Amino acid sequence: MNEGLVKYIESRIIPRYAAFDKAHREDHARAVLERALAMGRNYDIDVDMLYTAAACHDLGLAVDRKTHHLESGRIIREDERLREWFSPEQIETIAQAAEDHRASATEPPRSIYGCLVAEADRMIVPETIIRRTVQFGFSHYPELDKEGHWERTVEHLHEKYAEGGYLHLLIPGSPNEEPLERLRSIIHDTALLRKIFEEVFEEENKASP
């Protein structure tokens, strides 16, 4: 990868994630980067473009949660520094990849870059997804009591990850296939899901200011 680009991403892009919620901090950005690049090895792509799209995919959280994917695309298009390494057409593809990463999108990504970033962003680790769901509730619905958080967690997990949910895997042979099946098993085992929720809730409750 281009050394100047990597230096810019490391010094000016990744640090922005420190200001986001717990589910979208620097560790999340780096995990998406690693997974996207790993899957990208199987495709004929521009590695610098994929690296940049993955690094920038959630920058829009600084503006608005609901439309963060669109804001990320806008931020990429307006970043003058990226013009040092990419053509206008490449920047547009990178911006579209960020816009297309959202799991609730009704249309498939417009390029392989969008597919790779979206699939890498899913990072289906059952326990981590449950924890992040609870963390999101703490951050955005502080008024809820414990049972309110439980109900919200169950509703979100069914809406997004259960059979018929809006999350769809985009890459054949994705590393998310087996973990998604495990997560669905947990979702359908209410007693097990409640046990995991209880443990996570207590830990997050103690960690909250």
N, C-alpha and C positions, 0 to 999 in steps of 0.2 A: 504494500500500500504506500501511497505517497506520504513521505515523512512530514512535509509541511502540513498536509491535511490532518494527519493523525495528531500532530502537535496542537493544531487549532481545536480539533474536536475535544481532545483531552483537557485543554486549558480553558476553553470558552463555552463548550456545549455541555459536556457531562456534569460539570459543577452546578449547572442550573437545576438539576434534579434534586439537589439537597433541600430546596425550598418546597418540594411537593409533599403530598401525604405519604404515609409509611409504605404504601403499596407501590409507590412510584418514585423511590429514591434512587441514588446512584447504583445500588446493587441491581435494581430492576433494569436500568438502562444497560448495564454491562452484561447482564444475563441475556437480554434480547440481542445485543450485539453478537455475543458468542454463539448463540443458537442460530441466528440468521446466517452468519458466516459459515458455520458448520454445514448447514443444509445447502447453502449456496455453492458448495464445492461440487455438487452434482449437476450444476447448470452452467451454461455458457453466459456468464454475466460479467459486468464491470465491478470488481470487488470494491473499489473506492465508492461507487454509487450506492451499493448495498450497505456498506459501512456507514455512510452518511445518513441514509434513510433510516437505518436502525437507531443510530445515535440521536437523531432529531425527532423521532416519531411522537414523543409525548411533550415536546416543548410547549405546545399550546395549553397545557394545564396551568401555565402562568397567567392565562387570560380567562379561560372558561372551561369548566369540566365537561359540560354537555357537548360543546362544539370543539373540544380540544384538538380533535383530529384535523378539522378544517383550519383551525388557528395554527397548527403545526405546519401545514402546507403553506400558509401565508408567510410565516416566519422564515421558512426555507427560501421562498421566492424573493423575500426582501433582504436576505443576508448577502451583502456585497462581497464578503470574503469568499464565499463559495464560488464566485465567478472567476477566482484565480485558478480553480482546478476543473471546473465543469463548464460546458457550453450551455446556452439557454435551454436547449432541448433536454439535456441531461438533468438540469436543475428542475425542469418541469416534471420529468419522470420521478425524480427523488421526492418532490413535493406531493405528487399523486400517490406515491407509495405510503407516505405518512398519512395522507387523507384516507386511504383505503384500509388502514390497519384495524379499524374499530370492529370488534366482534359482532356488533349489532347491525352492521351495514347490510342493506338489503340487496346490494349488487356485489358481485365478485370483484376483487382487485383488478385494476386495468393493466397490470404488468406482472411479470415474475417477481419483480422487486417488491411489489405490494403483497404478493402471496407469501413471500419469504418473511417479510417483516411481520405480517399479520400472524403467521403460524408461529414465529419465534415469540411474539408477544403473548401468545396464549400460555405457554409455559405451564402445562397442566401437571402440577404436583398437588394431589388431593388435599393434604394437610395444609399446604401453603395457601391454596385457594380459599379454604374455609377460614384460615386466619386473616387473609386479606379482606374477605367479605366482612368479618367482624371489625377489623380495623377501619374499613370504610364507614361502617355504621357509627363507630365511635367518633370519627372525624366529621361526618356530615349529618348525623342524627343524634346529637348529644342529649336531646330531650327524652329519648327512648329509655325505658327501664329494661331490665334483663329479658323479660318475656317479649318485649317489643323487638329487641335485637335478635332474639331467637326466631321470631316470626319473619322478620325481614331477611335473615340469613337463609332460612328454608325457602322462602319465596324466590329470592335471587338465584339460588343454586338450581331450583327447578326450572326457572324461566330461561336460564342461560345454558346449563350443562346437561340437564336430563334429556332423554330421548325426546325429540321434537323441539328442543330448546334452540335458541337462535345462534349458538356457536356451531360453526361447521369447520371441519379440518380442510385445509386447502392444498396440502402437499402429500402426494401418494407416499405411503411408507413413513409418514410423519412420526417422530418420536413421541408425539402426544396421543397416539392411538391407544396404547395399553393403559397409560395413566387415566385417560378419559373413561375407559371401562371401569377402572377401579373406583374412580370418583362417583360414577353412576351407581355402583354397588353400595357405596356409603350413603349416597342420597336416598336410596330406597330402603336402607336399614335405619329407620328412625331412631332406634335406641343407640346405635353406634354413632350416628350423626350427633345426637344430643350429648353423648359422652365427650366427643371431640369438642363440640361447641362449649361445653361447661369448662373444660380445661383451658381452652383458648380465651374464653371470656374472662376468667379469673386472672390469667396472666396479663391480658391487655388492660384489664381494669386496674391492676396494681401499677402498671407502667404509665397509666394516664396521669397527667399533671393534676 
